[in-house]
Amino acid sequence: MSSLIGIQQKVDDNVQHMLAEEAQLYGRIGKLSQFINTPRFAQLSEVEQSLMASQLLTMQAYSAILSTRLQLATATGVTIPGKQ
């Protein structure tokens, strides 16, 4: 029975890590999205603008993957604080 508790704790720790990562990623996505809509962004070279736009799309894709992983963890019976 103690091995099951250990496994559950490991899963819970992993989920907590994903939640922290998700929160950090949302913050970065928000900041980059805001920056892209500023005059300062428009002053950057086309290459830099393109790279930043690609970075935003990549972070958004990563966010979707992370969200799916969290949903799967929930579906397997892991309790995620603040998630339903």
QUISULSUL-V923886 format. One record per run of one state. SS is the DSSP state (H for helix, E for strand, L for the rest). FROM is the first residue (numbers start at 1). TO is the last residue. Records with the same first field share a line. If there is no record, write none. Layout:
SS=FROM-TO / FROM-TO
This chain:
L=1-1 / 37-38 / 43-45 / 76-84
H=2-36 / 39-42 / 46-75
